[in-house]
Amino acid sequence: MNVLVLATRVHRGAAAVLAVLTLTASLLIGGLPRAVQGAYDNALHEVMNSVPAHRTDLAVLQSVDADVIGDAEGFAAAMDRWQRLLPPDLRAVADLGPGSRTHAAAKTAQTPVSGRIGPGHQKHQYVNIGWLSDADRRVRYVEGTAPGPVTTAERPGGERTPQFDIALTREASQRMDIPVGTTLVLGHSDMIAARVTAIFEPVAPRDRYWDHNRDMLAVRIESQPGSDNNDTYITALTSAATLAKLDGRARRLTYQWIIGVDSAAIDARNARQVIDATSVFVDKAGTLAMGQTVGQGVLPGGGSPGRATTGLATLLGDYLVRLGNAESLLLLLLAGLAAVALGVIALAVQLLTERVRPTLGLMRARGGSLGQVVGTGAGVAAAVAVPAALAGYLLSYLVPGPLTPISHIGPVVLALAAVLFAAGRTALVHRKPLHDRRDDVVSRRPSPRRLMLELVVVVLALGGAYLLRTRGLTTSVAERGADPFLMAMPVALTVAGALITVRCYPYPLRAISALVDRRPRAVPFLGFTLAARARSFSALPVLILLPALTVSVFAAVISNGLTSTQREAAWQRAGADARIDSAVAIPPEAIERVRRVPGVREVVPAAKESVQIGSGGVFGIGFAVDLAAYRKILAGTPLSMPAPPEAVPAPAVPALVSPELIGNATLQIGWKARLTVVPKGTVTALPGVYGEPRGLIVVPLDANERAGSRTEINTLLIGGTNLDPARLTAAAGLSVPPSVTTVSGELSRITSTPLAGTVQTTLLVVTLALGGYALLAVIIVLVITGAERSTALTYLRTLGMSERQARGLTVLEIAPMIVLTALVGLLLGLALPAALGPGIDLSVYAGDVRIEGYPVDVLTPSLLAIGLAGVAMAGAFAHAAIARRRSLGSALRVGD
């Protein structure tokens, strides 16, 4: 028998349904993992490109005591040795080509300006000397001439000293008052002269290369606790000719070899191998840098302290933990989608096999073997499902993202499941010739084997729910990734609920039909009776509807919770509707200008600075603010702050401190003045200002003034609406442009990240797909039972039943299953987040701001369940309305 004729001509309607379902399922199962994997990689690249380059690149540092590398060739030879130590996995992601961040450097540290050869000497200045191996293509000289060879200079008193040529940035020259032509005397012993010959600027100032050499571009200012003096630091650029004269006898000298890492070459699939290779390199290079390998000739002066360092392994390790948390939620959604897709495809296969059933029965009755019949039934399904799965697989290539194993395996599994289900069902139905029965008249009892299997599923699901609650989804995600067993449990829980619903829902229907039996109207009795005596496969949609509704409701709950979490995270980052942070003091007139900006309702000045706690080397964050005013602008927002602390006798000041400091009766704080602080309460975090609770001290705004010093305002907390960062920056009018943070801007940054955008898209796609599958399941069942229903309605119409009663009968037959399934699915979907417990970590989608729990909004999930149930019943009504009336003659012609 020609299976193509059966699939494409005789039963093309049922075949088209199976083809469309298989194609869409293959597209979703093949495409969504690609999009998700692409989001994982984009998130990693975003993280790596957003942090300073020293956290991603490899660095070998050598502190020089005596011997030096006297020329650039020596640095290049050492760089070659370091690169040969790179393991293959690390070499594959290293960026060693021209234009990369790979370079060598030599720099001094803490080099004081002892004087000037000529007038204009200023105290508290430090000018370090730095050489870069690739300075010729990294900088351009905009004034003067490039640094040249080492000469000698005559200091006051006639003493001759080596003279280096150096170049500064424009900012350093102006802020430190060191114009071109100035000659500085550097060091306290073994002094050298440094003549400023040029002003340079970086060719690409935003290149992450300068993260390693930021000391050459920006002037660093360090305040001295208890003093009004500030130390200024800059690293000047010099030529390779000075290398032979730079040594570590009288100054701190460090050699650096930086090996750039290409973030685009690292993805979620090779991150673990890169971590392991990085550890190997750090161990080997660190050993050689310490000079512990004798006779290698790695560096002159072996025995000088050195080390290899990088933040790459830590960065990737943190990312893998975040990835595991992200995968847990997304894989759970994909697992639910795959389970429902398989169920709907099985239902479509059942529709096709029901259509082919008379043909195969005739073939079996005429002597066809069971193998021939099964082969024909499976061949019809294969002729439809295999091309459709292949088409869906090919269409999934249109989805951007890398290929994943599930993208290849998923469509194959869907096609194979369709063929195997068709073969199994055909073998079960036609195992005996002329073996047929009326399942709507004779109700078959479930076999003990089937009951035991269903009981096992229910027990496993309940055990899995317990494990989900106790262990969560994120057990050891950093080492093992998402737990497959626990990932399958939410789906198993919904399947268990569906099995219980299938077994239990006929009993209340029979009770209802017994009640309506006493009423004169026949339609309610017939409708509930048909629903209670439905054929075995009429209850199968419950196994599809309930998981579909449960996962879609769960997705809606998560989507609403994610939106709330992202909004709270944005407030946590900003700390107010807007926040201005300045590197310089904000004068009162600037504060007044900010108050007059359109949309500004209130401005709360504050001072934030690193403070010394006690007399040792312990530092924390001091934050001076009017807490009452700050609490006022936070009213009605997701944030809250403790009440102002109680007053204490002068000259001490009250404070809120982080929990580890609360046990002290008093604390001595080194700020602008020496403060005696009395802890009067705890503060666990300061939103937008200080995320970690350790070392946090919140004092009144005038705390420094009470101690006889001054308060330097450098933070403004602003309440208002529609605040424009550009207007706030312009209104402040500060010499150094401040940083402006707004809630709307932070929310935009959070929601625009690859992971946040992908999870929202995935939630939407999964919800729509599951809703569509749920509706299709109802329609397919109506089509499967359509012939028998039409025959029954034909006889009933001959007894006087109207068209309206016929439509009502159809709706009553299908409505109990839909309503009950919708109710159970809604309850399971709302309970699933609680069952998962701590396994759902939404902080990875909310800018990594840790949020404890999230609100569950029942309105949207309820509307979703009601909408799906209503549309499904409307589909049943429409099916009954458009079904053609069958004549009694046509019924008799088919054997009735």
N, C-alpha and C positions, 0 to 999 in steps of 0.2 A: 504494500500500500504506500502511495506516495505521500510522505509527511509534508512536503512543501505545498501540495495541493490542499491538504487539510488545514495547514496553517495560514495560507495566503488567500484561499478562495472560500472554502467551506465554512471555516470558523474565523474569518478575518477580524471580526469585532472583538472576540475574546483574546485573539492573538495580539491585536493592537493594544489592548489594555495591558497585557503582560509586557509587551515591548516598551511601552511608555514608562511603566513603573521600573522596569529593569534599567532602562537608559538613565532616568533621573536619579535612581539610587546609585548607579555606578558613577555618575557625574558628581554627586554629593560625596560619596565615600572616597572617590579618587581625588576630587578637587579640594575639599575642605582641609584634609591633612596637609596638602601642599601650601595652601594659604596660611594655615596655622604655623607650619614649619618656617615659612618665609617670615612670618611675624617674629618667631623666636630669633631668627638670625638678625633681622633688622633691629630688634631690641638689644641684642648683644652688641652690634656695631654702634648703636646709639650710645650705649653705656660706655664703650671703649673710647668713642670719639668725644664724649662729654667730660671725661676726667682728664686731669693733667697727664701729659705724656710720660712722666716718670712712673706712673702707675701701670703703664702698659709696656713700656720699653724695658730692655735689659741694660743694667749698668754694672760695670766693674770699676771699683774705686780703690785707689792706692794712695795712702798717705806717705809722703816722701820725707825721709829724715836727712839723708846726705846725698847719695848718688842720684843723678838726674838723667833723663832722656834729653839729649842735647839738640835733637832736630826732629822735623816732622816725619822723616823716614823711620825713626825709631818707634814713634807712636803707631805708624802704619803697620810695622812688623808685629808689634804687640797686638794690634787689632786683628791681624790675620790669625794669630795664635788663639785669641778668644773665639773667633768664629769657627775654628776647627773643632772646638769643644761642643759646638751646638749639636744636640741629638737630631736625628732625621726629622722627627715630628716638629721640633722647634725650628729647624732650618727651613722647613717648608712654609712657615708663616713669618719668617724674618724678612724684613725689608732692607736689602743690602745694596740696592741699585743706586744709580745717580739720582740726586734729588731727595733721597730718603733722609730720615732723621739720624741715621748712623753716622757718628762722628767721634772725634777724640777732643779732649779739652784738658787744659792745665790752669788751675786757679789758686790764688792765695785767699786767705780768709783772715778777718780781723786785722787788717793792715791799716794802722792809724796814719793820718796826715800829721807829721810832727812839725811841719812848717812849710814855708814857701821860699823859693829863691826869688826874692822880691817882696813887695808889700801885699797885703790882703789876706794874711793867714786867718783862718777861722777854726775854732776848737770844735771838738765832738764830731769830726768828720773822719770817715774811713773810706779809702779808695783801694780796692783790691785789684790785682792784676790778673787778667784772663786771656788765654789764647784758645782759639777755635780752629780746628783743622780745616773747616770748610768756610771760613769767614769770607773768602774772596767771592763766593756766590750767595752768601747769606746777607751781606750788608752792602750799602753804598755810602760813599763819603760825600756829604753835601757841603762841607766847608773844610778848608785846609787840605793837607796831604796825608795819605795813609801812613801809619807807623812804619818806621824804617829800622835800620840796624841799631845795635847798642853803641852808645858813645859814652863820654865821661863829662861830668859837670863839676864845676868848682863851687863848693859850698862856702858860706861866710866863714872866714878864718883861713881860707886857702886850701882846705882839704878836698881832694878829688874823690868822686864817687861815681859808680856806674849810673848811666842815664838811659832810661827806657823811653821809647815813644809810645804814647797811648792815645786812644780816641774815646770820646764820651758821646752819649746821646744829648740831644738838645735839652731835654728836661733836666738831666743831671748837670749840665753846664750852667743852666740858669738857676736852678734851685740851690745848688751848692756854690754858685758864684765862682766857677772855674772856667773862664773863657779860653779859647784857643790861644796858645802861646804861653800859658801859665806853666811854671815848673814847680812841682810839689816835691817835698821831701817825705818819703814814706818809711815807716818803721821806727822803732825805738833803739834797736841795735842792728848793726850791719845794714845801715840805711842805704837806700837807693834814691835816685832822682827820677821823677816821671814827668816828662814834658808832654803837654796836651798838643797834639799836632793836627787833630781833625775832629769834626763832628760827624757821626754816622747815624744812619737810620736803617732799620731792617727792610729788606726787600719785600718780605711778606710778613708783616707784624702779627697776623692772625694764625700763622703756621704754628702747629703744635710743637714744632722744633724748639721754639723759644720757651716752652715750658721747662726745658732743661737749663735754660740760660736766662731766666727772667731777671736774675740779678744784674744782667748787663743792660737791661732796658729801663727798669723802673728803680727809682730811688726808694730805699727802704728806710723808714723812720721808726726807731725804737725809743719809747719813753722810759725814763728811769724812775722807778717807784720812789715816791717821797721827794722828788726833785722836779723842777720846772725845765730841766735841760733835756733835749732830745738828741740822740745819736743818729746821724744820717750815714747810710751805706750805699755804695755803688761799686760795681765791678767794671773796670775799664778794659777796653779791647787793645791788645798788643800784637806784635808780629811774631813769627816763628823764630826770628833772630834772638829773641830774649830767652828762649828755652834753655840755652846753655848756661845762662846766668841766673836762672831761677833755681833756688834750692830751698830746702826745708830747715836749714840750720837756724835761721833767725826769724822765720815766718812760717805760718801754717800753709803748706802747699799740698794740693791734692791733684792727682791725675785721674781723669775720667775717660772711660770708653763706653759709649752709648751705642747699643745695637737696637735699631728700630724694629718694631713689630707691626706688620700689616694687619690692621683690624679686619679688613675685608676677607682675609684668608682664613679667619677663625669663624667657625659656626658652631651650632649646637651639637653637631655630630663629632667634631674633633676636639672639642674643648677639654674633655677629660684627658686625652692623649697629650695635649699641649701642657696641661697642668703637671702631669708626670714628667714630661721632658724638661719643663722649667725647673723642677726640683733637682733633676740630675745635673743640669747646667750650673745652677747656683752652687751645688755642692762641689763640683769639679773646679769651677772658676774661682770660688771662694778659697779653696785649698791652695791653688796656685797663687792667688793674690796675697795670701798670707805668707808666701815664701816657704811653704812647708815641703815643697817638692824640690829636692836638691838636684842641681845640675841641669835643670830645664831651661834656664836662661830666659824665663818669661819676662822678668823685669830686672833691671839693675837694682841693687840694694835689696835683694830678697831678704825677708825678715822684717821689712817695714809693714806695719799693720795695713791690711786691705780686706776687701770683701766684695762679693757679688750680691747685687740686690735688685729686686723688681717687685712690683705689686701685682704682676700679671696673674700669678697663681691664686692669690687671694681674691682678686677681682673676678676671675672665671669661676672660682669656687662659690662665691656669693651668687653669681649669676645662675649656676647650676641649681642652687637651692631655690632661687626664685623661679627658675624654669620648672623645677619639680612641682612647686605649688601651682604654677600656671597650668601645667599639663594635667594635673589632677582634675581640675574643673572642666577643661576643654575635652579631655579624653572621656570623662563621664558623659558629657553631652553627646559626643560622637558615638559612644557605645550605645546610648539610648536610641539615637537615630538609626544606627545599624540594625539593632534588634527589631525596631518597628518596621524598617524597610524590608528585612527578611520576612516578617510576618505578612506584610501586604503582598509581597511577591508570592509567598506561599498561597495566599488567598486567590491571587490572580491565576496561579497555576491550577488551583482547584476549580476555578471557573472554566478554564480551558479544558481540563480533563472531564468536567461534567458535560461540556459540549461534545467532546469526542467519545464519551462513554457509550452511546448507542452504537456507534460505528465499531468500536473495539469489542463490544458485546457480541455483535453480529459476527465479527471476525473470529472470536473465540468459539462461538457456537458452530461455526463451519469447519472447525478442526484446527484452528490456529493454536500453536503452542503458547504457553504462558510467556516464554522468552520473546516470541515474536510480538505478542500483544504489548508487553512491557517496553520492548524496543521501539515500537511504533509510538506509544504514549510519550516515552522519554524523548524520542526523536522530534515529535511535534513541539514539545517544550524547548528542546535545544535549538530547533530551527528559528525560534523566536527570541529566546533569552540570550543566546551566545552572540548573535550580531548586535543586539541591543546593548549588551554589556560592553562589547568592543567599541561601539559608537560612543557610549558614555565615557569609557576610558580615554578615548582619543580626544573627546571634548574637554576632559579634565586638564589636558595640556594647555588649554587657553587660560587656565587659572595661574597667575604668577606664583612662583615659589619653587623650591627644590623638590626633586623626586624623593618620595619616602617609600619604605616597604609596603605600608598599608595602601598607598596609591596603586601599587601593582597587584597586591594580593586581594584587595577589596572587591573589584569587579569580577575577578576569577571566582571568588567565594560565592558571590551573588548568583552568577550563571550556574555554577556547579550545584548550588543549593536548589535552584529552580529545577534543574534536570533530575537531581536525585529525588526531590519531593514528588515530581511527576511520575518517576519510575516506581517509587514506593507506593504511592496512592493507586496507581494502575494495577500493580501486583496485588494489593490488598482487595481491590474491588473485583478483579477478574481472576482470582485464584481458582475459582471453580466455574465451569461453563454454565450459562443460563442462571447465574447466581445473582438475583436482584430482589429487593424488598422495598416496601414503602416505609421509610424511616419516619414519616410524619404520622403513621398509624401505629407502628410497632416501636415502642421505645426500648432501646438496648441499654442494659446496665453496663457501667464501666467495669472493665476487667480488674481483678485484684492487682495485677502487675501495673496497670496504669494508675490506680489509686496509690500504690506504694511509691511510684515515681513522682507523682504530684506531692505526696507527703514529704519525700526527700527534698524536693525543691523548696517547699515551704520552710522546713527545718533549717536548711542551709541558708536561706534568705534571712531568717530570724537570727541565726548565729552570725551571719555577716553584718547585720544591723548592729548587733552588740559589739562586734569588733570595730565597726566604724565609729561607734560612740566612744569606745575606750582607747583605740589606737589612732583613729583618724586616717585620712587619706595620705598624709605626708610623712609616713614612717620612713626614716632613713632615705629621704629623696635625694640627698646630696650624693650618697654612695650608690643607691640602687635604682633611683628614679621612682616613678609612680608604682604603687603596689598593684599588680594585675588582679589579684584575688579580690582585694578590697574595691578596686575599680569596678568589678563586675557585680558587686553586691547591690548597689542601688537598682540596677536593671533587674537582678534576680528578685529583689523585694517587690518591684512592681509586677513582675510575672507571677510571683506568689499571690499577691493581692488579686490578680486577674483570675488565677485558678480557684481561689476561694470564692470569688464572685460568681464564676461559672457554675460552681457546685451549689451555691446557696440561692442564687436569684430565682430559680423556678419555684421554690417553696412559697415565698410570699405571693408570687403570681397565682399559684393555685388557690391560695387562701382568698385572694381578691376575686378570682373567677368564681369561686364557690359563693361569695357574697353577691356578685352581680347576677348569678344564675337565678336568683329569686326576683330580679327586676324584669319588667316586661320587654325591655329593649334587648335585641339580639346582638347588636354590634359590639357593645362592651364585653359581653360574655365570649363571643367568638374571638375578639381581638386578644383578650388576656389568655384564653385557652390556647390559641395558636402560638402565643409567645411562650407559654409554659411548656407546650409540647413541640417546640421548634426542633427541627432536625439537628443532628449533632453539629454540623458545620455552621448553623445559624448562631451558635454561641461562640464560635471562633473569633468573631470581631472583638469580643471582650478582651481577648489576649492581645489584640492590637490597639484597640481604643484606649484601654486603661494605661498601658505603658506610654502611649503617645500623649495622652492627657497629663499623666504624671510628670513626664519629662518636660513637656511644654509649660506646665504650671511652674515646675521647678525653675525652668529657664526664665520665666517671667518674674518669679520671686528674686532670683539672682540679679536680673537686669535692674529691677527697682532698687535692690540693696546696693548694687554697684554704683548706681547714680548717686544715691545718698552718701555712700562711702567716699566717692570722688569729691563730692561737694565738701564734706567734712575735712578731707585731706587738704583741699585747697585752702580752707580756713586755717588749718593747722600750719600750713606753710606761710601764709600771709600774716596771721596774727591779728588782722583788722581788715576793714574794707580796703585799706591801702597802707603801706608802710614805707617810709623813706629811711634808708641807712646811708650815712655819710662817713667818709674817711676823715673829714675835717669837721670842726665844731660848727653847729648851725646857729647863727646869731638870731636874736629876737626879731629883728626886722624881716629875716627870711621866713620865720614861723608865721608872722603876720601876713606875709604875701601868700603863703600856702593856705591860710585860713580863708582868703578871699577868692580862691580858685572855685569856679562853678562846680557845684555838686558836693563840696566839702561841708559837712555838718559840724564836725568837732575835731580838734587836733589835740593830742596828748603828747607833750614832749617827754623824752626819756633819754637816759645815758646808759650806754653799754660798753663794758671794757673788761679786759682780762685783769684779774686782781690776784694778789698774793694772799694766801690764807695762812695765817700764823707767821712764824719766822723762818720756816724751812723753804723747801723748793716746791711746795704744793700751790698750784694755781687753779683758779676757777673763773666763773663769769659773774661779774657784778652788774646788776641791772637796777637803776634808780628810776622810779616812775611813781606817779600818783595813782595808786591802785583803784581808788574810788572812781576817778575819772575814766580809767581804763575799763573797769567793769561796766561803766555806763555805756560805752560805745560797743561793748560786747553783748548787750542785752538783745535777746531775740535771735542770736546767732548760735551755731553749734558749739561755740567755745564758752568757757567759763574760767574765772580766776578766783582764788580765795579772797576773803575779805581782808582789808588792811590790818596789819598786826597792831596789837595793843601798844600804847605809848609806854616808854621806859624813862627812868630818870636820866637827865642830861649828865655828861656829854655823850652817853651811849645812844645808839639808834636801834629801833626794833627792826627785825628782818624776818622774811620767810626764806627758809633754806631747804635745800634738797635733803632727802631722808637721812643720808649718812652723816649729816652735820647736826642733826637735831639734838643729839645727846650732849652737846657742849653748852655750858652755862653762858659763856661769852666767847666771841671769836675776834681776833685781831686781824683786820683786813687792810692790806696795803693798796690804796687807790690813789687819788690825787693827794689825799692826806691819810694819816693813819686812823682808821675807824675802829671803835669798839662796838661790835655788833652783838645784840642779844637775840638769839633765835626765839621767835614767838609763834611759829607755825611752819608747816611744810608746804613745799611746792614741788610737784613731780615733774613739771615741764613748763616751759614758757613758749606758747605757740608762736611760730614765726621768728623767734629770736634765739631760742636755745632748745634743741630737741631732746637732748639727753638730760636726765635729772641730776647727774653727779656734779658737785662743785658749783651749784647755782645759788646765788644770794640775791634776793630782791629786797631793796631798801627804799625808803621814801626819797622823793626827787631831790630834796635839799640835804641829803645826808652829808655830802662833802662840805657844804656850806656850814653845817653845824660844827664840823671839825676844823673850821677856819680856812678851808680851801675854796675852790670854785667848782661849779657844776658845768661840765661841757656837754651840751646837748648834741647827740649825734644820731638820734633815732626819733622819728615822728610816727606815732600811731594815729591813723586818720579814720574817722567814721564818715560815711557819706554814700552817695549813689552816683553811678556813671562817672567814675573817676578816671581821668585820662593821665597815664604816666608821663606823657610828653609835657602836658601842662604843669603837672606837679614839679617835674624837673626844671622847667623854665622858671616857674615861680620861685623855687628855692634859690636860684641864681648863685650857686656856690662855685668857688674856684675849681674844685674837683667835682665833676658831675656825680651826683649820688645814685645809689641803686634804688629803684622804685619797684615795689612788689604789690600787686593787687590780687584780690580773690579771683576776679574774672580771668586775669592773665594766667594765674596758676592753674585754674580749672581747665583753661584751654590747653596748657602744656600737658596736664595729666591725661586729658581725653585724647590728645593727638598722638600719644605714644603708640608704637606698633602693637604692643600687647593689649592696651586698653581698646584701641580701635578694632582689633581682630576679635576680641572676646565679645564686644557688643554686636559686631556683624555676625559672628557665629551664633550668638543667642537668638538674633532675629531670624537667621536662615533656618536654624533648627526648629524654632517655634513655628514658623510658616510651613516648613516641610512636614512636621509632625501633625499639624492641623490638617494639611492637605491629605496626608495618608489616612488620618482618622475618618475624614469624610469619604474618601475612596473606599475604605473598608466597608462602610455602611452601604454605599451604592453597589459595590460588588456583591454583597450578600443579597441585596434586593434583586439584582439581576440573576444570581444563582437560583433563588427561590421564585423567580418571576413566572416560570412556566406553570408550576404547581399552583401558585397563587392565582394566576389567570384562569386556570381550570376550575379552581374552587369558586372563584368569583363568577364564572360563567354559569355554574349550576345555581349559585345563590341569586343571580339576577333572574334566572327563570322562575325563582320563587318569589320575586318581587323586590329584590334589593335594588336601591337606587344607586346612581353614580356617586352621590355624596356619601352614602353609607359605605360604599366600596372603598372610597379614599380614606374614610375614617377607620375602617377595619385595617387597612394597610398600616396606617400611622400607629394605631394601638398595638399592632403586632410587633413593631420595631421600637416604639417609644420606651417601654420599660427597660429594655437593655441599654439604650442610650442614656436615659436619665440616671439609672443606677450606676452605670460605668462612669458618667461624668462626675457624679457625687463622690464616688470612691477615688477617682483620679485626682479630683481637687484636694481631698483630704490627704492623700498620699503625697501629692506635690507640695502641699504646705508643710507636711511633717518631715519631708526629706531633708531640708536644711538642718533641722534640729537633730535628725538621725545622724547626719554627717558630722555634726558637732564642730570641733576645731579643725577638721579636715578642710574646710572652706576658708582659705586665706585670701581675702580680696585686696590686701595691701599691695600685692604685686601689680594690681591693675589701678592702684590709686597712688602712684608715685612713691611706693614703699613707705608711706606713712602708716604706722601700725594703728589700726582701728579695732577696738574690742567690740566684736559683734556688729550687727547692722539691723536696721529696722525691717520688719517683714510687713509689706503692704498687701492685704488680702483682697483689695478692691480689684486690681488688674487681673490677678489669677482667677477670681470669681467671674469677672466679666468674660474672660477667655473661655472658661469651662461652660458657662451659660451660652456664650455665642456659638461654640462648637456644637453643643447639644441642640440648640435651636436650628442651626443651619442643617445639621444632619436630619432632624425631623422634617424640616422644610424640604430637603431632598427626597425623603421618603414620600411626603405628600405629593411632590411634583412627579415622582416616578409613577405613583398611582394615578395621577391626573392625566399623564400623557400616554399611559398604557392603553393600547387599543382593546376594545371589547372583543372577546373571542366568542364566536358563535358555538352553539351546541354541536353543530356539524363538524366544526374543526376539532372540537374536543374528542368527538367520537372517532375521527380519522386517525388520531394518534393513539388509539387503543383504549380510551376511557369509556 
